[in-house]
């Protein structure tokens, strides 16, 4: 039995993926805002750090897989949360769990994402400099301003 950490495990694609992995005999340490082993809000740095600490405690230094599936769509009321969860949630969790994953048995990592921001080449996307710099506040401001202007 392998141990897999999974964000976004409570609904949608994440819930279906979790069900399939558990049916195959894998142990899941789920992260979500509800109905998970680790309850955390990935839209904030503090929530992500809380999730990371809780998973590292629960996995006892042994992870065989990472499935990062948490994501928000355009219906989200606070549009800045989309970039915080979808980008920073994925990158920060991956960076935190990768050292432990490397110690795992046949380690594997999967990130499930949206094509919602793929309409522009990355280098022309106004978010690119903020994302590359890891500047979450700037990225959120860009997204929130675009939303106000209907972008």
C-alpha positions, 0 to 999 in steps of 0.5 A: 500500500502506498501513501499519497497526499492529495489536494482538492479531494472532496469534490469533482475530479479530486473526489473521483480520483481519490475514490479510484486510488482508494479502491486500488488500495492506496492510503490517501492523506487528503487536503481540502476545505472540508471532508478531508484528513487535513482541513486547510484553506489553500488560498492563503500562505498560512493555510498552505503552511498549515496543510504542509505541516499537518501532512508531514506529521501524518505521513511520518516522512513517507510519501509515495505519491502527490496528486495536486487537484485543488482548484477554483474556477471563474465562479469564485467570488474572490477572484484573487483566490483563483491564482492563490489556490491554483498556482501558489497552492500547487507550487508550494505544496509540490516544493514542500512534499517533493523531498519526502516523495523522493524517499518514497517507493516508486514515487510519482507526482501529478498536477491536475490544472485548468487551461483557463489561463492558457489563452495567451502564450505564457511570456505574454501573460501579464501574470507571468512575471508575478508568478515567476517571482513568486509574488502572490500579492502582485499576482492577486492584484493583477487578477482582481484588477482584470476582473474589475475591468471584465478581463 
